[in-house]
Amino acid sequence: ASYRDIDHLVEWLHAAPGEPSPGRPPQPAPPGRPTLLFPFAAPTVAGDLLDAGPRSELELRVLLVGVERLVARLAEIRRGDDANDRLHVVLPGSPNRGLFGGDGAYGESKAALDALTKRAASERSWRDHVSLVHAIIGWVRGTSLMGAHDAAATAAENAGITTCSPDQMAGELLALCDPARRHDAARSPLTVDLS
């Protein structure tokens, strides 16, 4: 939720070996320029509309605005680079747009990732340096987000609802990074339904 931390991370990634970042001593060489970004961090989200306030703002900073800032800053440091050297971003989408309720700003932030994907068509300042895939992720068993519902997974699957193990979903997400998908996403952002 800290824009300052996001900016410092990007400065560190962009700094030449031994080059000091603003207000910092020389640092060892960064591990390299990122080529993939999975901005999947999330706080615990809770509350209904009557709870809208500071907690909702924090949730939106982590789930949406911080993601936007990180993508924009990483795209910005790529200016002047080869147009084929793009940061490949896989956004953590969800079919939940407020469907369940009680999950704070989660639904709004996931719906806003649709807007971020659409903005890419008109905001060339960052889009020319990023390939973008919006992965709509469904029920992943055994996770902190959906694990509480694991007891109902078999019944849900019998009713035709797809659930995945974390390994299965990881495979699906990594497949979105293959060269063909990266090429397609560089031409136009992709939305892929993994639910």
ABEGO torsion letter per residue (X at the ends): XBAAAAAAAAAAAABBBGBBBBGBBBBBBBAEBBABBBBABBBBBBEBAAABEAAAAAAAAAAAAAAAAAAAAAAAAABGBBAABBBBBBBBBBABAGAAEGAEAAAAAAAAAAAAAAAAAABAAAAAABBBBBBBBBBBBGBAAAAAAAAAAAAAAAAGBBBBBAAAAAAAAAAAABAAAAAAAAABBBBBBAX
